[in-house]
Amino acid sequence: MNQKYFSGETFTRYERLWHERETFFNALESLPQVFSHFDSQRRNLLIRASGTSQKELVALDWGQCGIGTIGAELNWLIGFSAMLLEWSPAELPRLEEVAFPSYIQGLHESGWKGNMDLVRLGFTAMLAVYIGCAIPGLTMYWCAVENRESALQSLGFAEDELLLKILPGFDYSLDRADEARILMKKLGLS
């Protein structure tokens, strides 16, 4: 991978996350569990008019559904949509501003009355370990010269151009890792 785009600070932050990944996984396992789609990235979601002419969100491809950590479903919607370049990684904060409150609203409508810090930790910790820890390896694969045609076909970009598109998502995931550490400490899970 072309390291000229990664600062020493970014490497240090990534190495810290990598070494703490078991702490993140343990915290995730301790959180409440909910039914999850596990593939709610943009390619599997559509908006259609319902029978009452109101718009409704429809999730497709339920092949991976099951029980998962509360809040973690947002990793797939926010993180994976960006990593597939279905949503610009540079615009992740804007997507989070809409998606997280909507997720909370859905929890309230389904009767959830628990601690919202648990939900936020589920989101931030899952995004940190699945996107933050996986991006370097995935990026190396997709940006390799021998994978150029596949990357262009799947993502629309290749090599350095692809790396530059993906990098903001990596920084975003490291920021969520920082937030998760604060929440784990606050909740006594670190």
Helices and strands as residue ranges (DSSP letters): G 3-5, H 8-30, E 33-36, G 42-44, E 45-49, E 55-59, E 66-69, H 73-74, I 75-80, H 81-83, G 89-91, H 92-109, H 116-127, I 128-132, H 135-143, G 145-147, H 148-155, H 159-186
